Each structure stands twice: as C-alpha cells, then as structure tokens.
C-alpha cells in the first residue's frame, strides 16, 4: 500500500514528518497512529496498509524520532510539546476528528488529546499502556534509550535487540527483523544507529509519571479498546483490571504470548481492532 510522505513545520519551526495513507475524502473517521516513546511511523505500516482502503490513516514521527527533525533543546521532549505538535498535524492534514491508535506512550498522548481537544477524539485504542506504569521496567527503559547502540551490520540487529530488551517477546519470529529495522537507521558513517535522539532520556525521570486516572476519566464517554500483552512488564494485570472497573464499557483484550508491546498483527489484535473500528 502506497502512502504520501509529508512534512510540516511545528509551532517552533521544527520540520516534522508523517505518513499519510488512504483517501483524504473518505467518509470514515480517520485514524491517527501514535507510536511508543522512541518509536516511529514505520511501526504502523502493516496496520495502516490494512485500513487505508477504507479510511485515511495518519502516522506521525514525533520530533527527535524517525524522519522528524531532532530538537536542539532536549527540554522540548515532553508530552506537552508532543500534544501541541499533534494539534498542528491535525490542522495541516485538515482533520477535525480522529480515532487514535496509541501504542504505549502514544496511548497516553491519546488521553491527553482527549483532555485538550475532547471533540477531536472519536475513539481511542490503548496498546499496552494504562494510567499506571510499572516503575522498574520504566527505569531500565530510560537507561537504554539514553545512549546510542551502534551496529556494524543488519545481521547484528535482531540479536542485539533481544539483548537490549530482554523482556520483549513476539509470538511470531518473523516480527523480530521488522522490529529491528524500525529501531535502527543507517548513518553517514556506514554504521547503524538508533532511530531516535538519545537526548530524549534527559527529559525523563527514572521514575514513571504518577498515576493518571484523572486523565483516563476524560475518555469515559467515548469508545475505548485496551490491548495488553500477556507478558507485558509495563501494563500490570492489576492496572488492566482496574481500567475495566473504571470504565465498564471498556473493550479489554489480552494478547497471549505478547510482551510490551503487541505488534497489532496478532490475530486477536486484528480481530479486536477490526470489530472496534467498524463501529467508529
């Protein structure tokens, strides 16, 4: 499935990138895909290709990730800045209402967008994230993303990815090469470098943010699908269960064999997404 590579200028004149799939004139509500903390638009290539025949799909590279410009001031790597960039993206794309599919950090941004622009979020998919984040794994993640992990060849990528994220698990071994390709990029020196600005870590505390149940209540009146990898070390079973208590109409699906995060290509995830989006 082809897509349009598009760029726009942020409020502080950073050049930001997004992929634009599907027909902009489709009558179906567009889907806005928001990746994880260090991830990029490429993570949603399979999902966007599946959805594009019926609706428009926008996949954003946050500043400092993927093809978006790195910010010279690491203090701008905040959720608040990301939300402002997302609001500008929607304006540039001419989109007023979206279904947000947010993976990890992207799911939390979906909650923030529902607070800032409640009329803009028609529905929300939260992929392996909730209002409470387990502290130990988060601290380890901050350490990993705070430095480059250069490699000499793509043959090293999958083994290194497994060592870098020992809790990561995919049910299908074919998912590993794609995950590696979406983690590194080829640099001018001929080596592979992580596809994010390592200064992201400077804006993060080793402790996760405090519980965000007040934000979760912002989506009580819209449809929400929550996905959890059964082996996730970020979204605990207790938090996942409480989400269903706080929002009785929550569609909650656990993905067997998946860790943090499900790829969204698992059969259970595909079925849940297709059913959910058919009503959105």
Order of alpha helices (4+ residues) and beta strands (2+ residues): beta-beta-beta-alpha-beta-alpha-beta-alpha-beta-alpha-alpha-alpha-beta-beta-alpha-beta-alpha-beta-alpha
